[in-house]
Amino acid sequence: MKPGIHPEYQEMTVTCACGETFKTRSTRKVICTFEICSACHPFFTGKQKLVDTAGRVESFQSALWQEGGY
C-alpha cells in the first residue's frame, strides 16, 4: 500500500432509533443513525412491530373496505 493516500480508519458510534448503540470502525467521522437494528428488528426479535407513519395502514384498510375487498 502506498503511504499517505488512504483515509484513516477510526472508531465511530452507530445509534438506532430504539436507543441501541454500538461501536464500529469506518473511514467516516460522522455518527451514524439508523431507524432499525438487530435489537429491534422483528426478524431477530421474533416480535411483530408495525411502524405506521401518517396513518397509511388505516388509509389502506379503509380504501379496501370501501371497495369490498375484505
PDB file of N, H, CA, C and O in Angstrom:
ATOM      1  N   MET A   1       0.840  -1.183   0.000  1.00  0.00           N
ATOM      2  CA  MET A   1       0.000   0.000   0.000  1.00  0.00           C
ATOM      3  C   MET A   1       0.883   1.243   0.000  1.00  0.00           C
ATOM      4  O   MET A   1       1.913   1.297   0.672  1.00  0.00           O
ATOM      5  N   LYS A   2       0.458   2.227  -0.761  1.00  0.00           N
ATOM      6  H   LYS A   2      -0.379   2.184  -1.306  1.00  0.00           H
ATOM      7  CA  LYS A   2       1.210   3.479  -0.803  1.00  0.00           C
ATOM      8  C   LYS A   2       0.909   4.305   0.442  1.00  0.00           C
ATOM      9  O   LYS A   2      -0.252   4.406   0.838  1.00  0.00           O
ATOM     10  N   PRO A   3       1.894   4.881   1.051  1.00  0.00           N
ATOM     11  CA  PRO A   3       1.640   5.706   2.238  1.00  0.00           C
ATOM     12  C   PRO A   3       1.038   7.065   1.852  1.00  0.00           C
ATOM     13  O   PRO A   3       1.393   7.653   0.831  1.00  0.00           O
ATOM     14  N   GLY A   4       0.118   7.545   2.696  1.00  0.00           N
ATOM     15  H   GLY A   4      -0.171   7.067   3.526  1.00  0.00           H
ATOM     16  CA  GLY A   4      -0.418   8.892   2.533  1.00  0.00           C
ATOM     17  C   GLY A   4      -1.607   9.024   1.605  1.00  0.00           C
ATOM     18  O   GLY A   4      -2.128  10.131   1.468  1.00  0.00           O
ATOM     19  N   ILE A   5      -2.074   7.956   0.952  1.00  0.00           N
ATOM     20  H   ILE A   5      -1.651   7.057   1.063  1.00  0.00           H
ATOM     21  CA  ILE A   5      -3.211   8.105   0.042  1.00  0.00           C
ATOM     22  C   ILE A   5      -4.496   7.469   0.579  1.00  0.00           C
ATOM     23  O   ILE A   5      -5.568   7.668   0.007  1.00  0.00           O
ATOM     24  N   HIS A   6      -4.401   6.719   1.655  1.00  0.00           N
ATOM     25  H   HIS A   6      -3.531   6.558   2.120  1.00  0.00           H
ATOM     26  CA  HIS A   6      -5.569   6.033   2.203  1.00  0.00           C
ATOM     27  C   HIS A   6      -6.169   6.832   3.363  1.00  0.00           C
ATOM     28  O   HIS A   6      -5.430   7.412   4.159  1.00  0.00           O
ATOM     29  N   PRO A   7      -7.512   6.869   3.466  1.00  0.00           N
ATOM     30  CA  PRO A   7      -8.131   7.588   4.584  1.00  0.00           C
ATOM     31  C   PRO A   7      -7.884   6.857   5.904  1.00  0.00           C
ATOM     32  O   PRO A   7      -7.621   5.654   5.924  1.00  0.00           O
ATOM     33  N   GLU A   8      -7.973   7.602   6.998  1.00  0.00           N
ATOM     34  H   GLU A   8      -8.187   8.579   6.982  1.00  0.00           H
ATOM     35  CA  GLU A   8      -7.779   6.994   8.315  1.00  0.00           C
ATOM     36  C   GLU A   8      -8.968   6.111   8.667  1.00  0.00           C
ATOM     37  O   GLU A   8     -10.119   6.453   8.396  1.00  0.00           O
ATOM     38  N   TYR A   9      -8.670   4.984   9.267  1.00  0.00           N
ATOM     39  H   TYR A   9      -7.735   4.706   9.487  1.00  0.00           H
ATOM     40  CA  TYR A   9      -9.678   4.017   9.693  1.00  0.00           C
ATOM     41  C   TYR A   9      -9.829   4.186  11.194  1.00  0.00           C
ATOM     42  O   TYR A   9      -8.933   3.820  11.954  1.00  0.00           O
ATOM     43  N   GLN A  10     -10.969   4.742  11.632  1.00  0.00           N
ATOM     44  H   GLN A  10     -11.697   5.039  11.014  1.00  0.00           H
ATOM     45  CA  GLN A  10     -11.124   5.080  13.046  1.00  0.00           C
ATOM     46  C   GLN A  10     -12.445   4.560  13.604  1.00  0.00           C
ATOM     47  O   GLN A  10     -13.326   4.142  12.852  1.00  0.00           O
ATOM     48  N   GLU A  11     -12.572   4.590  14.914  1.00  0.00           N
ATOM     49  H   GLU A  11     -11.857   4.929  15.525  1.00  0.00           H
ATOM     50  CA  GLU A  11     -13.760   4.105  15.599  1.00  0.00           C
ATOM     51  C   GLU A  11     -14.880   5.137  15.520  1.00  0.00           C
ATOM     52  O   GLU A  11     -14.637   6.338  15.638  1.00  0.00           O
ATOM     53  N   MET A  12     -16.123   4.655  15.316  1.00  0.00           N
ATOM     54  H   MET A  12     -16.320   3.680  15.220  1.00  0.00           H
ATOM     55  CA  MET A  12     -17.286   5.545  15.275  1.00  0.00           C
ATOM     56  C   MET A  12     -18.444   4.888  16.015  1.00  0.00           C
ATOM     57  O   MET A  12     -18.424   3.681  16.252  1.00  0.00           O
ATOM     58  N   THR A  13     -19.456   5.679  16.382  1.00  0.00           N
ATOM     59  H   THR A  13     -19.472   6.660  16.189  1.00  0.00           H
ATOM     60  CA  THR A  13     -20.613   5.192  17.113  1.00  0.00           C
ATOM     61  C   THR A  13     -21.817   5.133  16.183  1.00  0.00           C
ATOM     62  O   THR A  13     -22.079   6.073  15.433  1.00  0.00           O
ATOM     63  N   VAL A  14     -22.548   4.023  16.237  1.00  0.00           N
ATOM     64  H   VAL A  14     -22.335   3.259  16.847  1.00  0.00           H
ATOM     65  CA  VAL A  14     -23.768   3.835  15.468  1.00  0.00           C
ATOM     66  C   VAL A  14     -24.929   3.840  16.453  1.00  0.00           C
ATOM     67  O   VAL A  14     -24.883   3.144  17.467  1.00  0.00           O
ATOM     68  N   THR A  15     -25.979   4.627  16.162  1.00  0.00           N
ATOM     69  H   THR A  15     -26.016   5.192  15.338  1.00  0.00           H
ATOM     70  CA  THR A  15     -27.126   4.747  17.049  1.00  0.00           C
ATOM     71  C   THR A  15     -28.403   4.381  16.297  1.00  0.00           C
ATOM     72  O   THR A  15     -28.615   4.822  15.167  1.00  0.00           O
ATOM     73  N   CYS A  16     -29.248   3.575  16.930  1.00  0.00           N
ATOM     74  H   CYS A  16     -29.076   3.217  17.848  1.00  0.00           H
ATOM     75  CA  CYS A  16     -30.528   3.181  16.350  1.00  0.00           C
ATOM     76  C   CYS A  16     -31.634   4.058  16.940  1.00  0.00           C
ATOM     77  O   CYS A  16     -31.445   4.671  17.991  1.00  0.00           O
ATOM     78  N   ALA A  17     -32.775   4.120  16.274  1.00  0.00           N
ATOM     79  H   ALA A  17     -32.929   3.622  15.420  1.00  0.00           H
ATOM     80  CA  ALA A  17     -33.909   4.892  16.764  1.00  0.00           C
ATOM     81  C   ALA A  17     -34.462   4.325  18.073  1.00  0.00           C
ATOM     82  O   ALA A  17     -35.094   5.050  18.841  1.00  0.00           O
ATOM     83  N   CYS A  18     -34.228   3.034  18.333  1.00  0.00           N
ATOM     84  H   CYS A  18     -33.714   2.445  17.709  1.00  0.00           H
ATOM     85  CA  CYS A  18     -34.716   2.422  19.568  1.00  0.00           C
ATOM     86  C   CYS A  18     -33.811   2.742  20.756  1.00  0.00           C
ATOM     87  O   CYS A  18     -34.160   2.441  21.897  1.00  0.00           O
ATOM     88  N   GLY A  19     -32.651   3.350  20.500  1.00  0.00           N
ATOM     89  H   GLY A  19     -32.367   3.595  19.573  1.00  0.00           H
ATOM     90  CA  GLY A  19     -31.741   3.713  21.577  1.00  0.00           C
ATOM     91  C   GLY A  19     -30.502   2.831  21.664  1.00  0.00           C
ATOM     92  O   GLY A  19     -29.572   3.142  22.408  1.00  0.00           O
ATOM     93  N   GLU A  20     -30.482   1.752  20.925  1.00  0.00           N
ATOM     94  H   GLU A  20     -31.238   1.499  20.321  1.00  0.00           H
ATOM     95  CA  GLU A  20     -29.331   0.849  20.921  1.00  0.00           C
ATOM     96  C   GLU A  20     -28.137   1.543  20.263  1.00  0.00           C
ATOM     97  O   GLU A  20     -28.278   2.166  19.210  1.00  0.00           O
ATOM     98  N   THR A  21     -26.971   1.433  20.883  1.00  0.00           N
ATOM     99  H   THR A  21     -26.857   0.927  21.739  1.00  0.00           H
ATOM    100  CA  THR A  21     -25.749   1.999  20.300  1.00  0.00           C
ATOM    101  C   THR A  21     -24.664   0.939  20.301  1.00  0.00           C
ATOM    102  O   THR A  21     -24.617   0.077  21.179  1.00  0.00           O
ATOM    103  N   PHE A  22     -23.797   1.014  19.311  1.00  0.00           N
ATOM    104  H   PHE A  22     -23.835   1.714  18.598  1.00  0.00           H
ATOM    105  CA  PHE A  22     -22.635   0.143  19.278  1.00  0.00           C
ATOM    106  C   PHE A  22     -21.514   0.849  18.528  1.00  0.00           C
ATOM    107  O   PHE A  22     -21.750   1.795  17.777  1.00  0.00           O
ATOM    108  N   LYS A  23     -20.326   0.386  18.736  1.00  0.00           N
ATOM    109  H   LYS A  23     -20.135  -0.383  19.346  1.00  0.00           H
ATOM    110  CA  LYS A  23     -19.154   0.990  18.108  1.00  0.00           C
ATOM    111  C   LYS A  23     -18.662   0.093  16.985  1.00  0.00           C
ATOM    112  O   LYS A  23     -18.698  -1.134  17.076  1.00  0.00           O
ATOM    113  N   THR A  24     -18.204   0.737  15.931  1.00  0.00           N
ATOM    114  H   THR A  24     -18.175   1.734  15.857  1.00  0.00           H
ATOM    115  CA  THR A  24     -17.627   0.034  14.794  1.00  0.00           C
ATOM    116  C   THR A  24     -16.491   0.878  14.251  1.00  0.00           C
ATOM    117  O   THR A  24     -16.194   1.939  14.801  1.00  0.00           O
ATOM    118  N   ARG A  25     -15.865   0.438  13.207  1.00  0.00           N
ATOM    119  H   ARG A  25     -16.106  -0.424  12.760  1.00  0.00           H
ATOM    120  CA  ARG A  25     -14.768   1.205  12.622  1.00  0.00           C
ATOM    121  C   ARG A  25     -15.137   1.600  11.200  1.00  0.00           C
ATOM    122  O   ARG A  25     -15.778   0.837  10.478  1.00  0.00           O
ATOM    123  N   SER A  26     -14.725   2.801  10.807  1.00  0.00           N
ATOM    124  H   SER A  26     -14.204   3.420  11.394  1.00  0.00           H
ATOM    125  CA  SER A  26     -15.057   3.323   9.491  1.00  0.00           C
ATOM    126  C   SER A  26     -14.067   4.402   9.092  1.00  0.00           C
ATOM    127  O   SER A  26     -13.292   4.886   9.918  1.00  0.00           O
ATOM    128  N   THR A  27     -14.098   4.772   7.829  1.00  0.00           N
ATOM    129  H   THR A  27     -14.728   4.379   7.158  1.00  0.00           H
ATOM    130  CA  THR A  27     -13.277   5.881   7.352  1.00  0.00           C
ATOM    131  C   THR A  27     -14.023   7.202   7.461  1.00  0.00           C
ATOM    132  O   THR A  27     -13.446   8.259   7.210  1.00  0.00           O
ATOM    133  N   ARG A  28     -15.316   7.155   7.835  1.00  0.00           N
ATOM    134  H   ARG A  28     -15.785   6.296   8.038  1.00  0.00           H
ATOM    135  CA  ARG A  28     -16.104   8.365   8.004  1.00  0.00           C
ATOM    136  C   ARG A  28     -16.033   8.835   9.448  1.00  0.00           C
ATOM    137  O   ARG A  28     -15.883   8.023  10.361  1.00  0.00           O
ATOM    138  N   LYS A  29     -16.138  10.138   9.658  1.00  0.00           N
ATOM    139  H   LYS A  29     -16.260  10.798   8.916  1.00  0.00           H
ATOM    140  CA  LYS A  29     -16.021  10.698  11.004  1.00  0.00           C
ATOM    141  C   LYS A  29     -17.367  11.029  11.630  1.00  0.00           C
ATOM    142  O   LYS A  29     -17.409  11.513  12.761  1.00  0.00           O
ATOM    143  N   VAL A  30     -18.465  10.785  10.930  1.00  0.00           N
ATOM    144  H   VAL A  30     -18.431  10.393  10.011  1.00  0.00           H
ATOM    145  CA  VAL A  30     -19.792  11.155  11.415  1.00  0.00           C
ATOM    146  C   VAL A  30     -20.372  10.063  12.298  1.00  0.00           C
ATOM    147  O   VAL A  30     -19.908   8.922  12.280  1.00  0.00           O
ATOM    148  N   ILE A  31     -21.391  10.422  13.071  1.00  0.00           N
ATOM    149  H   ILE A  31     -21.767  11.349  13.085  1.00  0.00           H
ATOM    150  CA  ILE A  31     -22.136   9.456  13.870  1.00  0.00           C
ATOM    151  C   ILE A  31     -23.282   8.949  13.006  1.00  0.00           C
ATOM    152  O   ILE A  31     -24.071   9.749  12.502  1.00  0.00           O
ATOM    153  N   CYS A  32     -23.387   7.658  12.829  1.00  0.00           N
ATOM    154  H   CYS A  32     -22.747   7.008  13.238  1.00  0.00           H
ATOM    155  CA  CYS A  32     -24.445   7.069  12.008  1.00  0.00           C
ATOM    156  C   CYS A  32     -25.680   6.821  12.857  1.00  0.00           C
ATOM    157  O   CYS A  32     -25.579   6.374  14.000  1.00  0.00           O
ATOM    158  N   THR A  33     -26.845   7.115  12.293  1.00  0.00           N
ATOM    159  H   THR A  33     -26.927   7.478  11.365  1.00  0.00           H
ATOM    160  CA  THR A  33     -28.112   6.799  12.942  1.00  0.00           C
ATOM    161  C   THR A  33     -28.945   5.957  11.991  1.00  0.00           C
ATOM    162  O   THR A  33     -29.008   6.235  10.793  1.00  0.00           O
ATOM    163  N   PHE A  34     -29.581   4.928  12.530  1.00  0.00           N
ATOM    164  H   PHE A  34     -29.529   4.702  13.503  1.00  0.00           H
ATOM    165  CA  PHE A  34     -30.414   4.028  11.754  1.00  0.00           C
ATOM    166  C   PHE A  34     -31.808   3.978  12.349  1.00  0.00           C
ATOM    167  O   PHE A  34     -31.990   4.263  13.532  1.00  0.00           O
ATOM    168  N   GLU A  35     -32.788   3.618  11.541  1.00  0.00           N
ATOM    169  H   GLU A  35     -32.640   3.386  10.580  1.00  0.00           H
ATOM    170  CA  GLU A  35     -34.161   3.501  12.012  1.00  0.00           C
ATOM    171  C   GLU A  35     -34.406   2.166  12.695  1.00  0.00           C
ATOM    172  O   GLU A  35     -35.226   2.079  13.608  1.00  0.00           O
ATOM    173  N   ILE A  36     -33.710   1.132  12.266  1.00  0.00           N
ATOM    174  H   ILE A  36     -33.044   1.203  11.524  1.00  0.00           H
ATOM    175  CA  ILE A  36     -33.962  -0.190  12.805  1.00  0.00           C
ATOM    176  C   ILE A  36     -32.642  -0.968  12.864  1.00  0.00           C
ATOM    177  O   ILE A  36     -31.799  -0.842  11.976  1.00  0.00           O
ATOM    178  N   CYS A  37     -32.478  -1.762  13.907  1.00  0.00           N
ATOM    179  H   CYS A  37     -33.163  -1.864  14.628  1.00  0.00           H
ATOM    180  CA  CYS A  37     -31.249  -2.540  14.081  1.00  0.00           C
ATOM    181  C   CYS A  37     -31.607  -3.965  14.470  1.00  0.00           C
ATOM    182  O   CYS A  37     -32.787  -4.308  14.532  1.00  0.00           O
ATOM    183  N   SER A  38     -30.625  -4.787  14.730  1.00  0.00           N
ATOM    184  H   SER A  38     -29.666  -4.509  14.680  1.00  0.00           H
ATOM    185  CA  SER A  38     -30.880  -6.182  15.088  1.00  0.00           C
ATOM    186  C   SER A  38     -31.533  -6.319  16.460  1.00  0.00           C
ATOM    187  O   SER A  38     -32.121  -7.360  16.754  1.00  0.00           O
ATOM    188  N   ALA A  39     -31.444  -5.290  17.305  1.00  0.00           N
ATOM    189  H   ALA A  39     -30.967  -4.445  17.066  1.00  0.00           H
ATOM    190  CA  ALA A  39     -32.069  -5.347  18.630  1.00  0.00           C
ATOM    191  C   ALA A  39     -33.577  -5.091  18.558  1.00  0.00           C
ATOM    192  O   ALA A  39     -34.313  -5.513  19.451  1.00  0.00           O
ATOM    193  N   CYS A  40     -34.048  -4.405  17.506  1.00  0.00           N
ATOM    194  H   CYS A  40     -33.450  -4.063  16.781  1.00  0.00           H
ATOM    195  CA  CYS A  40     -35.470  -4.097  17.422  1.00  0.00           C
ATOM    196  C   CYS A  40     -36.129  -4.615  16.141  1.00  0.00           C
ATOM    197  O   CYS A  40     -37.333  -4.429  15.965  1.00  0.00           O
ATOM    198  N   HIS A  41     -35.381  -5.255  15.246  1.00  0.00           N
ATOM    199  H   HIS A  41     -34.403  -5.406  15.389  1.00  0.00           H
ATOM    200  CA  HIS A  41     -35.950  -5.771  14.003  1.00  0.00           C
ATOM    201  C   HIS A  41     -36.765  -7.033  14.291  1.00  0.00           C
ATOM    202  O   HIS A  41     -36.297  -7.910  15.016  1.00  0.00           O
ATOM    203  N   PRO A  42     -37.982  -7.139  13.735  1.00  0.00           N
ATOM    204  CA  PRO A  42     -38.833  -8.305  14.011  1.00  0.00           C
ATOM    205  C   PRO A  42     -38.205  -9.643  13.623  1.00  0.00           C
ATOM    206  O   PRO A  42     -38.486 -10.654  14.268  1.00  0.00           O
ATOM    207  N   PHE A  43     -37.384  -9.677  12.612  1.00  0.00           N
ATOM    208  H   PHE A  43     -37.156  -8.857  12.088  1.00  0.00           H
ATOM    209  CA  PHE A  43     -36.752 -10.930  12.206  1.00  0.00           C
ATOM    210  C   PHE A  43     -35.841 -11.473  13.295  1.00  0.00           C
ATOM    211  O   PHE A  43     -35.790 -12.684  13.513  1.00  0.00           O
ATOM    212  N   PHE A  44     -35.126 -10.599  13.977  1.00  0.00           N
ATOM    213  H   PHE A  44     -35.167  -9.616  13.801  1.00  0.00           H
ATOM    214  CA  PHE A  44     -34.188 -11.024  15.013  1.00  0.00           C
ATOM    215  C   PHE A  44     -34.851 -11.170  16.378  1.00  0.00           C
ATOM    216  O   PHE A  44     -34.425 -12.001  17.179  1.00  0.00           O
ATOM    217  N   THR A  45     -35.895 -10.371  16.660  1.00  0.00           N
ATOM    218  H   THR A  45     -36.241  -9.695  16.009  1.00  0.00           H
ATOM    219  CA  THR A  45     -36.534 -10.416  17.973  1.00  0.00           C
ATOM    220  C   THR A  45     -37.683 -11.403  18.038  1.00  0.00           C
ATOM    221  O   THR A  45     -38.025 -11.883  19.119  1.00  0.00           O
ATOM    222  N   GLY A  46     -38.292 -11.715  16.886  1.00  0.00           N
ATOM    223  H   GLY A  46     -38.014 -11.325  16.008  1.00  0.00           H
ATOM    224  CA  GLY A  46     -39.444 -12.607  16.861  1.00  0.00           C
ATOM    225  C   GLY A  46     -40.736 -11.907  17.210  1.00  0.00           C
ATOM    226  O   GLY A  46     -41.761 -12.574  17.356  1.00  0.00           O
ATOM    227  N   LYS A  47     -40.736 -10.603  17.348  1.00  0.00           N
ATOM    228  H   LYS A  47     -39.904 -10.062  17.229  1.00  0.00           H
ATOM    229  CA  LYS A  47     -41.929  -9.825  17.684  1.00  0.00           C
ATOM    230  C   LYS A  47     -42.365  -9.025  16.465  1.00  0.00           C
ATOM    231  O   LYS A  47     -41.540  -8.450  15.756  1.00  0.00           O
ATOM    232  N   GLN A  48     -43.668  -8.997  16.234  1.00  0.00           N
ATOM    233  H   GLN A  48     -44.339  -9.464  16.810  1.00  0.00           H
ATOM    234  CA  GLN A  48     -44.200  -8.190  15.140  1.00  0.00           C
ATOM    235  C   GLN A  48     -44.341  -6.758  15.629  1.00  0.00           C
ATOM    236  O   GLN A  48     -44.964  -6.507  16.660  1.00  0.00           O
ATOM    237  N   LYS A  49     -43.771  -5.836  14.901  1.00  0.00           N
ATOM    238  H   LYS A  49     -43.265  -6.040  14.064  1.00  0.00           H
ATOM    239  CA  LYS A  49     -43.827  -4.427  15.279  1.00  0.00           C
ATOM    240  C   LYS A  49     -44.229  -3.632  14.042  1.00  0.00           C
ATOM    241  O   LYS A  49     -43.509  -3.614  13.044  1.00  0.00           O
ATOM    242  N   LEU A  50     -45.376  -2.983  14.116  1.00  0.00           N
ATOM    243  H   LEU A  50     -45.961  -2.998  14.927  1.00  0.00           H
ATOM    244  CA  LEU A  50     -45.890  -2.248  12.972  1.00  0.00           C
ATOM    245  C   LEU A  50     -45.487  -0.790  13.086  1.00  0.00           C
ATOM    246  O   LEU A  50     -45.859  -0.108  14.041  1.00  0.00           O
ATOM    247  N   VAL A  51     -44.736  -0.322  12.124  1.00  0.00           N
ATOM    248  H   VAL A  51     -44.434  -0.876  11.349  1.00  0.00           H
ATOM    249  CA  VAL A  51     -44.318   1.066  12.101  1.00  0.00           C
ATOM    250  C   VAL A  51     -45.214   1.780  11.103  1.00  0.00           C
ATOM    251  O   VAL A  51     -45.118   1.550   9.897  1.00  0.00           O
ATOM    252  N   ASP A  52     -46.086   2.644  11.604  1.00  0.00           N
ATOM    253  H   ASP A  52     -46.164   2.831  12.584  1.00  0.00           H
ATOM    254  CA  ASP A  52     -47.052   3.328  10.759  1.00  0.00           C
ATOM    255  C   ASP A  52     -46.787   4.825  10.804  1.00  0.00           C
ATOM    256  O   ASP A  52     -46.762   5.431  11.876  1.00  0.00           O
ATOM    257  N   THR A  53     -46.594   5.404   9.655  1.00  0.00           N
ATOM    258  H   THR A  53     -46.614   4.913   8.784  1.00  0.00           H
ATOM    259  CA  THR A  53     -46.394   6.846   9.591  1.00  0.00           C
ATOM    260  C   THR A  53     -47.556   7.468   8.857  1.00  0.00           C
ATOM    261  O   THR A  53     -47.901   7.049   7.752  1.00  0.00           O
ATOM    262  N   ALA A  54     -48.155   8.460   9.465  1.00  0.00           N
ATOM    263  H   ALA A  54     -47.875   8.800  10.363  1.00  0.00           H
ATOM    264  CA  ALA A  54     -49.239   9.256   8.876  1.00  0.00           C
ATOM    265  C   ALA A  54     -50.479   8.430   8.565  1.00  0.00           C
ATOM    266  O   ALA A  54     -51.218   8.772   7.642  1.00  0.00           O
ATOM    267  N   GLY A  55     -50.733   7.346   9.312  1.00  0.00           N
ATOM    268  H   GLY A  55     -50.133   7.069  10.062  1.00  0.00           H
ATOM    269  CA  GLY A  55     -51.972   6.586   9.153  1.00  0.00           C
ATOM    270  C   GLY A  55     -52.096   5.857   7.831  1.00  0.00           C
ATOM    271  O   GLY A  55     -53.212   5.677   7.342  1.00  0.00           O
ATOM    272  N   ARG A  56     -51.019   5.439   7.246  1.00  0.00           N
ATOM    273  H   ARG A  56     -50.113   5.584   7.643  1.00  0.00           H
ATOM    274  CA  ARG A  56     -51.067   4.776   5.938  1.00  0.00           C
ATOM    275  C   ARG A  56     -51.788   3.438   5.997  1.00  0.00           C
ATOM    276  O   ARG A  56     -52.506   3.074   5.065  1.00  0.00           O
ATOM    277  N   VAL A  57     -51.599   2.704   7.090  1.00  0.00           N
ATOM    278  H   VAL A  57     -51.016   2.999   7.846  1.00  0.00           H
ATOM    279  CA  VAL A  57     -52.251   1.401   7.213  1.00  0.00           C
ATOM    280  C   VAL A  57     -53.760   1.586   7.303  1.00  0.00           C
ATOM    281  O   VAL A  57     -54.505   0.890   6.613  1.00  0.00           O
ATOM    282  N   GLU A  58     -54.225   2.511   8.140  1.00  0.00           N
ATOM    283  H   GLU A  58     -53.619   3.077   8.700  1.00  0.00           H
ATOM    284  CA  GLU A  58     -55.653   2.758   8.272  1.00  0.00           C
ATOM    285  C   GLU A  58     -56.240   3.274   6.964  1.00  0.00           C
ATOM    286  O   GLU A  58     -57.359   2.909   6.600  1.00  0.00           O
ATOM    287  N   SER A  59     -55.509   4.105   6.266  1.00  0.00           N
ATOM    288  H   SER A  59     -54.600   4.401   6.562  1.00  0.00           H
ATOM    289  CA  SER A  59     -55.962   4.623   4.982  1.00  0.00           C
ATOM    290  C   SER A  59     -56.133   3.489   3.974  1.00  0.00           C
ATOM    291  O   SER A  59     -57.126   3.450   3.248  1.00  0.00           O
ATOM    292  N   PHE A  60     -55.187   2.581   3.928  1.00  0.00           N
ATOM    293  H   PHE A  60     -54.380   2.613   4.518  1.00  0.00           H
ATOM    294  CA  PHE A  60     -55.266   1.447   3.017  1.00  0.00           C
ATOM    295  C   PHE A  60     -56.433   0.540   3.386  1.00  0.00           C
ATOM    296  O   PHE A  60     -57.184   0.101   2.515  1.00  0.00           O
ATOM    297  N   GLN A  61     -56.583   0.260   4.679  1.00  0.00           N
ATOM    298  H   GLN A  61     -55.973   0.617   5.386  1.00  0.00           H
ATOM    299  CA  GLN A  61     -57.662  -0.628   5.108  1.00  0.00           C
ATOM    300  C   GLN A  61     -59.028  -0.022   4.823  1.00  0.00           C
ATOM    301  O   GLN A  61     -59.939  -0.736   4.404  1.00  0.00           O
ATOM    302  N   SER A  62     -59.191   1.286   5.041  1.00  0.00           N
ATOM    303  H   SER A  62     -58.451   1.866   5.382  1.00  0.00           H
ATOM    304  CA  SER A  62     -60.485   1.911   4.769  1.00  0.00           C
ATOM    305  C   SER A  62     -60.783   1.899   3.273  1.00  0.00           C
ATOM    306  O   SER A  62     -61.935   1.702   2.886  1.00  0.00           O
ATOM    307  N   ALA A  63     -59.794   2.099   2.434  1.00  0.00           N
ATOM    308  H   ALA A  63     -58.858   2.258   2.748  1.00  0.00           H
ATOM    309  CA  ALA A  63     -59.999   2.042   0.996  1.00  0.00           C
ATOM    310  C   ALA A  63     -60.349   0.633   0.562  1.00  0.00           C
ATOM    311  O   ALA A  63     -61.174   0.442  -0.331  1.00  0.00           O
ATOM    312  N   LEU A  64     -59.732  -0.346   1.184  1.00  0.00           N
ATOM    313  H   LEU A  64     -59.062  -0.191   1.910  1.00  0.00           H
ATOM    314  CA  LEU A  64     -60.006  -1.746   0.858  1.00  0.00           C
ATOM    315  C   LEU A  64     -61.420  -2.120   1.273  1.00  0.00           C
ATOM    316  O   LEU A  64     -62.107  -2.840   0.549  1.00  0.00           O
ATOM    317  N   TRP A  65     -61.865  -1.639   2.437  1.00  0.00           N
ATOM    318  H   TRP A  65     -61.307  -1.055   3.026  1.00  0.00           H
ATOM    319  CA  TRP A  65     -63.221  -1.920   2.910  1.00  0.00           C
ATOM    320  C   TRP A  65     -64.257  -1.280   2.003  1.00  0.00           C
ATOM    321  O   TRP A  65     -65.307  -1.874   1.758  1.00  0.00           O
ATOM    322  N   GLN A  66     -63.988  -0.081   1.498  1.00  0.00           N
ATOM    323  H   GLN A  66     -63.135   0.401   1.697  1.00  0.00           H
ATOM    324  CA  GLN A  66     -64.941   0.616   0.633  1.00  0.00           C
ATOM    325  C   GLN A  66     -65.104  -0.124  -0.698  1.00  0.00           C
ATOM    326  O   GLN A  66     -66.190  -0.123  -1.278  1.00  0.00           O
ATOM    327  N   GLU A  67     -64.049  -0.745  -1.172  1.00  0.00           N
ATOM    328  H   GLU A  67     -63.167  -0.746  -0.701  1.00  0.00           H
ATOM    329  CA  GLU A  67     -64.111  -1.472  -2.440  1.00  0.00           C
ATOM    330  C   GLU A  67     -64.711  -2.879  -2.264  1.00  0.00           C
ATOM    331  O   GLU A  67     -64.989  -3.564  -3.248  1.00  0.00           O
ATOM    332  N   GLY A  68     -64.905  -3.300  -1.017  1.00  0.00           N
ATOM    333  H   GLY A  68     -64.679  -2.744  -0.217  1.00  0.00           H
ATOM    334  CA  GLY A  68     -65.471  -4.622  -0.767  1.00  0.00           C
ATOM    335  C   GLY A  68     -64.432  -5.723  -0.857  1.00  0.00           C
ATOM    336  O   GLY A  68     -64.773  -6.880  -1.106  1.00  0.00           O
ATOM    337  N   GLY A  69     -63.194  -5.386  -0.661  1.00  0.00           N
ATOM    338  H   GLY A  69     -62.917  -4.447  -0.459  1.00  0.00           H
ATOM    339  CA  GLY A  69     -62.114  -6.378  -0.770  1.00  0.00           C
ATOM    340  C   GLY A  69     -62.004  -7.279   0.430  1.00  0.00           C
ATOM    341  O   GLY A  69     -61.433  -8.365   0.328  1.00  0.00           O
ATOM    342  N   TYR A  70     -62.535  -6.863   1.576  1.00  0.00           N
ATOM    343  H   TYR A  70     -62.999  -5.981   1.658  1.00  0.00           H
ATOM    344  CA  TYR A  70     -62.470  -7.700   2.788  1.00  0.00           C
ATOM    345  C   TYR A  70     -63.774  -8.339   3.066  1.00  0.00           C
ATOM    346  O   TYR A  70     -63.904  -9.076   4.044  1.00  0.00           O
TER     347      TYR A  70
END
